[in-house]
Amino acid sequence: MTKLDLVTFLIVCPMVGIAGFVDAIAGGGGFISLPAYLISGIPPINAIATNKISSSMGTAVATVRYGRMGYITARYAFPAAALALVGSWLGAMLAMKLSDEFIRIAMIVLLPVMAFYVLRSKRLSQDCGSEYPPKKTMLLTMAIAFPIGIYDGFYGPGTGTLLMTLLVGAAHYSLNSAAGTTKVINLSTNIAALFTFLFSGKTLFVLGLTAGAFNIAGAYLGTKFFSEKGATIAKPMIIIVICIFFIKVVGEMAGIF
C-alpha cells in the first residue's frame, strides 16, 4: 500500500491544476500531471492509474463547458469518439505484442512537421472560413479519430494536441470546434482507460479525487481563457506542447527518461 503524506498532495495537486489549464487549451496536460505524480514518489503503475482519475475529471468539465459554448457538433463528435474508443482498444492490444520504437521514430519525423504547420497556418484562428460540407467533415473526423485512438491506446502522449492539429488542418474545423471535438474524443478514451485501472486496484482514490478537484479548476479556467483569447493563446501553447513532446520522445530513445 502506497503511503501518502501532505508533501505528496502539495506536489501533485497544484501541478495537476496547471495540467488541466493547459490541456483544456492545447492538449498535452499529461506531460505535466503524470510527472507530478512520479516526482512525488508514487510508483509508476499507481501514478498512471491515479492520473486517469484526475485527468478524466478535468476533461469531463472541459467537455461540458465547450458543449455549453456551442463548440461541439454531436453528429461529428460522437461517432468519432466511438471509433476512437475502438481504436484505443486495438492500440492497447498492439502494445502488448509490438515494440513502440517505430512509433517514437515516426514522432521524431512528424512533430517538427506539425510545429512548422502550426507556426505557418492561418487556419489556427477563430475565423478560419472555408469549412467542408457536413458529410465530408464527418468522414474526415472519423478517419482522423480512429488512428489517433489506436495511437492513444498504443503509446498515448500528446493525443489531444495531435488530434486538435489534425482536425484544424485536415478536416478544416474552426479552432473552437476542434477544441470541443477533441475533448469529446479524449473523454471517451480516458473513461475506457479509467475503468480498466479501477478494476486493477492500483488507483489511489483520495489523492486522485483531490488532484481531480484541482484539475477541474484548471480545466474551467482554461476553457474560459480559451473562449476569450482563442488563437492568441492556443497557437503558442500548442507549439510548447509539441516541443515538450519532441524532447520527451528523443529522451526516451536516448535512454534519458
C-alpha positions, 0 to 999 in steps of 0.5 A: 500500500502506497503511503501518502503524506501532505508533501505528496498532495502539495506536489501533485495537486497544484501541478495537476491544476496547471495540467488541466489549464493547459490541456483544456487549451492545447492538449498535452496536460499529461506531460505535466500531471503524470510527472507530478505524480512520479516526482512525488514518489508514487510508483509508476503503475499507481501514478498512471492509474491515479492520473486517469482519475484526475485527468478524466475529471478535468476533461469531463468539465472541459467537455461540458463547458465547450458543449455549453459554448456551442463548440461541439457538433454531436453528429461529428463528435460522437461517432468519432469518439466511438471509433476512437474508443475502438481504436484505443482498444486495438492500440492497447492490444498492439502494445502488448505484442509490438515494440513502440520504437517505430512509433517514437521514430515516426514522432521524431519525423512528424512533430517538427512537421506539425510545429512548422504547420502550426507556426505557418497556418492561418487556419489556427484562428477563430475565423478560419472560413472555408469549412467542408460540407457536413458529410465530408467533415464527418468522414474526415473526423472519423478517419482522423479519430480512429488512428489517433485512438489506436495511437492513444491506446498504443503509446498515448502522449500528446493525443489531444494536441495531435488530434486538435492539429489534425482536425484544424488542418485536415478536416478544416474545423474552426479552432473552437470546434476542434477544441470541443471535438477533441475533448469529446474524443479524449473523454471517451478514451480516458473513461475506457482507460479509467475503468480498466485501472479501477478494476486493477486496484492500483488507483489511489482514490483520495489523492486522485479525487483531490488532484481531480478537484484541482484539475477541474479548476484548471480545466474551467479556467482554461476553457474560459481563457480559451473562449476569450483569447482563442488563437492568441493563446492556443497557437503558442501553447500548442507549439510548447506542447509539441516541443515538450513532446519532441524532447520527451520522445528523443529522451526516451530513445536516448535512454534519458527518461 
